[in-house]
Structure formats: C-alpha cells, structure tokens
C-alpha cells in the first residue's frame, strides 16, 4: 500500500508537520536547502516533498518558509507570481545577502542545525 504525501505516519504526526517543525527552527539570518530540511525531517532524498509542504502553508503562517532555498542558494520559482521577490525581501530584511547572480553564499548563511 502506498502512503499519500502528508498522510499520518507512525506516532500520529504527519510528514508535513515534521517538515514544518524543522523549518520553524531555522533562525533569523540563516537559510537551509530543501534537501537539508528533508534529511532533518527524516525524509532523505525527498526535497520536493519539502517544497510541496511549504507551498501548502496558509498565507499567514508563522513557519518561516522564506528561509528555505535550493541547494545552489537560489530562490526557487513559484506558481504564484511575485512570491520570489517577497522571499528575497524577507531574507534581506534578516541580513541575508545575495551575490551579483542572485545567489546566497551558502557557506556563510547556511543554518548549521547540529542535527546532521
């Protein structure tokens, strides 16, 4: 039997809840990659599932979704037009810098969770 994304797992928690819990730990001024979040949530190799979980968040969420970027330090494109600009503004407001190509220097701003 195949489990659908976001379905309850052992312990009664959902995959999305685990992803959201990890993302909630990213401090201001730091970023993490989708793959990093997947690994920390116990879902190694499921970076896309992280993207789906973050895309499903309500607009007024306290989860700092904007602190998750792709492995190259770039803001990933979204279905909703303009959200990339909002994400960049939020990150810059927290002191995260972008280089001339629009990338975040991950060696400088990557969150070191202590869990990996």
N, C-alpha and C positions, 0 to 999 in steps of 0.2 A: 504494500500500500504506500502510495506517495503522499507525503505531507505537503499541504499547500503553504506558500510563503506566509509567515505571520501566524501560523497555526500554533496552538499551545504545545509546548514541549514538556519534558519531564520537569517536575517541580512546579507546574502550573504557570510558568512565565512564558511569554512569547518571545520569539526571536527579535521582533521589533522592540519589545521592552528592553531586552538585553542590549541592543544597539543603542537605543536612546539613553540608557543608563551609562554606557561608556562615553558617549558624546557629551553627556552632561558634566563629565569630569574634566573635559578639556578646559584649561584655564585661559583667561583673557590674554591676548597677545601671543597665543600658540595655535598651531594648526595640526591636524592629523590627516592622513590619507584614508581613503575608503578601505583599502586593504588592511591598513593598520587597525582600524576600527573593527573590521570583520574578525581579524585574529584575536583581538582583545575580547570580543563578544563570544568567542568560542565557535566562530564560523569561518575558519581559514579558507581562503580561496573564493570567498563569496562577497567580494567588493560591490558587485552590482546590487546585491540584496541590501547592502547598506544604503546605496543610492535610492532604492525603492522605498526603504523605511523612512528616509529623511524627506523624500518627496511627498509622502503621505501625511506628514505633520500638518496640523492646523496652522493657519497663518499667525495666530497669537501665541505660539508655543514658547515655553521657557527653555526648551532644548536648544543649545547654541549650534544649530545646523550649519551656520555660516563658517564655522571653524574646521569644516571638513572639505578638503580639496583633493585633486587627483595626485597620483604618485609623482608627477612632474612638477608639482607645486602650482598648478594652474586651476583656475575656477572652471569647473565643467559647465558646459552649456545646459540650459534648462528648457523645458517645454514652454514655460511661461516667460514671455519676452520681458527683458529688463531686470530679471532677478539676479543676473550675473553682476550688474552694476551695483545693485543693493548689497550683494555679498561683499564685493570689493570695498564699498564704503564702510560697512560694518567692521571689516578686518582692519582697514586703515585707521579707523577710529580707535581701535585697540592697540595701535602701534605696529601692526604687521606691515612690512614693506614689500613692495613689488619692484622687480628689476625692469629694465627698459623693454623686455619682451613680454611683460605681464605675468612673470612667474614669481612665486615666493621662494626665497632661498631656504629650502627645507633644512639644510644643515644648521641654520640659525634659528628658525621659528618652529621646527617640528617639536611637538609635545613628546616628552620622554616620560611615559606613564609609570615606569617602574614595574609594570606587569609583564612585559615581554622580555 
